Amino acid sequence: MNKGELVDAIALKQGISKKQADAVLTAAIETIIEAVANGDKVTLVGFGSFERRDRTERTGRNPKTGAEMQIPATRVPGFSAGKNFKELVAVVNQD
């Protein structure tokens, strides 16, 4: 499912226009991105949590040459699925 399909599903489920659904979804995504970029944790009960994670500098290998190289420290977004989300995915995958 891509963003357009998600917008269509939200509009249908809530009985609103696609334009309204797109505006709400876009605002929600932008707000989550801004909060995580600023170091805040965003928790949506039943869905999951978004947070910024710090990766330390580490040694890696160039896959072509096999030579060691230093991978610099960086910050990345992280997501942890909530309990209800995990349970539903586990049940659906068993079919």
C-alpha positions in Angstrom: 0.0 0.0 0.0 1.4 3.4 -1.0 0.4 6.8 0.4 -2.3 7.3 -2.3 -3.9 4.0 -1.4 -3.7 4.8 2.3 -5.4 8.2 1.7 -8.2 6.4 -0.2 -8.7 3.9 2.6 -8.8 6.6 5.3 -11.3 8.7 3.2 -13.5 5.7 2.7 -13.4 4.6 6.3 -14.1 8.0 7.8 -16.5 9.3 5.1 -14.4 12.3 4.2 -12.9 13.6 1.0 -9.6 12.3 -0.3 -8.3 15.9 -0.1 -9.2 16.1 3.6 -7.7 12.6 4.3 -4.5 13.6 2.5 -4.2 16.8 4.5 -4.6 15.1 7.8 -2.2 12.2 6.9 0.4 14.6 5.6 0.2 16.8 8.7 0.5 13.8 11.0 3.6 12.5 9.2 5.2 15.9 9.2 4.5 16.4 12.9 6.0 12.9 13.7 9.1 13.6 11.6 9.7 17.1 13.2 9.2 15.7 16.8 11.6 12.8 16.2 14.2 15.1 14.5 14.1 17.3 17.6 14.8 14.3 19.9 11.2 13.7 21.1 9.6 10.2 21.3 6.2 9.9 19.7 4.1 7.1 21.1 0.8 6.0 19.5 -0.8 3.5 21.9 -1.6 0.3 20.1 0.4 1.2 17.0 4.0 1.9 18.2 6.7 4.4 19.0 8.9 6.6 16.9 12.2 7.8 18.3 15.6 9.1 17.3 18.4 6.6 17.9 22.1 7.3 18.0 24.5 5.0 16.3 28.1 5.0 17.5 31.1 5.1 15.2 32.1 1.6 14.2 34.4 -0.3 11.9 33.0 -1.8 8.7 34.2 -3.4 5.6 34.1 -2.3 2.0 32.1 -5.0 0.3 34.1 -4.7 -3.0 37.6 -4.7 -1.6 37.2 -6.1 1.9 39.2 -3.2 3.3 38.3 -1.9 6.8 36.7 1.5 7.0 35.3 3.7 9.7 31.6 4.3 9.6 30.9 7.6 11.3 28.4 8.1 14.2 25.0 9.1 13.1 21.4 9.6 14.2 18.6 7.5 12.6 14.9 7.2 13.1 13.6 4.2 14.9 10.3 2.5 15.2 9.1 -0.1 17.7 5.7 -1.7 17.0 3.2 -1.7 19.8 1.8 -4.8 21.4 -1.6 -4.8 19.5 0.2 -4.2 16.2 2.6 -7.1 16.8 -0.2 -9.5 17.9 -2.4 -8.7 14.8 0.5 -9.2 12.4 1.3 -12.5 14.0 -2.2 -13.8 13.7 -2.7 -12.6 10.1 0.6 -14.2 9.0 -0.5 -17.6 10.3 -3.3 -17.9 7.8 
